[in-house]
Amino acid sequence: MRFRELSVPGAWEITPRTFTDPRGTFLEWFKEGAFEQVVGHPLNLAQANCSVSAAGVLRGIHFAEVPPGQAKYVTCPKGAVLDVAVDIRVGSPTFGSWDAVLLDDVDRRAVYLSEGLGHAFLSLEDDSTVVYLCSEPYAPGREHGIHPLDPAIGIEWPTTARDGASIRPLLSTKDASAPSLEEMAMSGVLPAWGVAVAHAGGPRFGIPRVT
């Protein structure tokens, strides 16, 4: 299992070792010891979610208020999605930046997003299945969204599906009406950099990289 910290501090790409024979494939997509050694703390498991999306479905950018926030460990056992971490922590040296990882049923990578980060993904194939482990249960009063097409963030969403067909983002009514990053910053709801890092076990974040 190989970990790579993304350009958004507090987010990691995890690449598992896969073992394949004529019967199929086996892998460990989460391993507590390896995770804790890299991230610096265990993953508190409070809820496990699963979503299935048609090609072009865009979900996010979602986040939870900190504290306690909601850390997520995400993978895609079927299909393919572009999974995106967005730094929405006010005061962060990389505030407003994003990084992305292709999650699919070939390389079978996972992404870990610590508390205070925004999360979104775009489905690149019909019936793409995303499962994620959450450190806190869903709490509607603390959950918020930022428009995933906000030009100030500038996420480069794919326009081509896995089969080569053209796709256009399909958003829920809630996500389509979500405010911009600037509007959310003015609302005072966004996580604060220092609070989010401290709550997520920040010493192992290392020195933030400015992009």
N, C-alpha and C positions, 0 to 999 in steps of 0.2 A: 504494500500500500504506500503510495507516494503522495505527499502533500506539497502544494505550491501556493504560497500566499499571493493573492491577486493584488492589483495596483490599488484597490480599495482596502486599506488596513482593516483587519478583522474579518476578512472573507478569504476562504481557501478553496482551491480545487483539489479534489481527492481522486487519484487514479488507482483502482484496485488491481491486483494480480488476478487474472482469469485463467481457469484450467478447463480446457476443452478436449473432449474425446468423442467418439461416435455416438455417445448417449446424449451429449449436449454440453452445457457450460456450468461451471460452479465458480462463485466468487464470494468474498466477504466484502459487503458494501459499507459496513460500519464495524469498527473495532475499537472498543473503549480505550484500551491501553495506548494504541498508536495515536488516537485522537487526543487524549489527555496529554501525552508527551509533547505534541506539537502546539496545541492550543493553550495548554496550561491549566485546564480545569475539565472536569467531566461534563458530559452533556446530560442535563436534567431532562428526562423524558416525561412530558405531561400529556402529550397528544400526538397522534399519528394521522396524517391526512392523505387523501388520494384524490386526484382530479384527472379526468379524461377529457381531451380537447380535440376538436376538429382542426385541420390544417388552417392556419391563419388566426386562430384564437389567441388573443393577447390578454394576459392577466397581470394586473399590477398597475402601477408601482404601489405595493402595500407595505405598511409598517405599523408597529404598535408602540404606544407611548412608553417611555423609560423613566423610572422603573415601573414594572419589571421588564418591559420589552418582551420580545419573543425571538429567540434564536431558532434557526432552521437548518436542518441537514437534508439536502434535497437530491434526489436522483430520478432517472427516467428509465424504468425497466422495459418499456415498450414504446417504440416510435422515436421521436427526436424533438427536442426543444432547444431554443437559445435561452439560457438562463442568465439573468442579469442582476448584479449587485450594484446599488446606487448609494453613494455616501450622502446622507441627508442630515448628518450630525453638525449642528451649528457650531462653528468655531474650529472644525476639522481643517487641517491643511489641504485636504483633498475634497472639501465640500463641493457637491454638485457633480463630481466625477463618477464614472461608472466603469465596470469591467464585465465581461461576459464569458461564459463557458458553454460549449455545445455538450448537452447531455443527451445520450442516445443509447440504443440497445446494441451498439457495436463496441465502443470503448468503455461504456458503462461507468463513466465518471460520476462523481457526486460533487456538490458544492455545500460548504458550510458558511452561513451568514450569521455573525454574532448580533447581539441585541443592538438596536439603534440603526441598523441598515435597512434600506428599502429593497424590496424584492419584486421582480417581474419576470415573466417568461412568455415566449412566443412559440406556439406549436408549429412544427414544420411538417407534420404528417397527420392524417386522420387517426383518431383514437390514440394519440400520444398520451401516455399515462405517466403522471408525475406523482411520486410519493415523497412525503417529507415528515421528518421527526421534529417535533416542536418542544421547546423548553417550557412553554407556558400554554395553558388552554386558551382557546378563542374567547375574547372578551369584547363584544361589540362596542362598548363604550370607550374602549382604548384603541380601537383599530381605525386606521385612516388610510387615505390613498392620495397619490399624486398622479397627474395625467402622464401616461407613459409616452406620449408623443410631444411632451413639452420641449420646444426647441432650445430652451436654455440648458437642458440636460443633454439633448442631442444624441440619444441612443440610436445607433445605426441598426435598425431592425431589418432583417432579411426580407426581400421581396420575392424570393423563389422558394418553393417548398422542396421537400426531399426528393420528390419525383420530377422536379424541373418545372412544375406548373407555377404560374404567377399566383401570388397571394397578397391580399390586403388585410391589414389588421382588423380583427373583429373584436370589439370591446363590449363588455356589459354596459348597461345603462349607467350604473354607478361609476365605473371606471371612466366612461366617456365624459362624465360631468365632473370629474375630479379636478381640484384646483391645480395651479402650477406650483412649482417649487417655491417661487418667490412669494406667492400668496400664502402658502403653508408656513413659510418662514415668518411672515408678518403676523400670522395667527398666534404664534408662540407655542405651537403644539409640537414642533419638530424636536427630536432629542438633542440635548446639548452634548458636545464632544466629550468633555471631561466626565460627565455623569455616565454616558454610555460606555466609555472605555473602562471606567472604574467598575461599573456593574458587570461588565463582560469579562473581568479578570485581566484588565489592560496591560500589566507588565510584560506579557508575552507578545503583545502587538509589535514590539520593536519600535524603531524610529519610523514615523509616518513618511511615506514617499510622496513628494509633491509632483503632480503631473501637469 
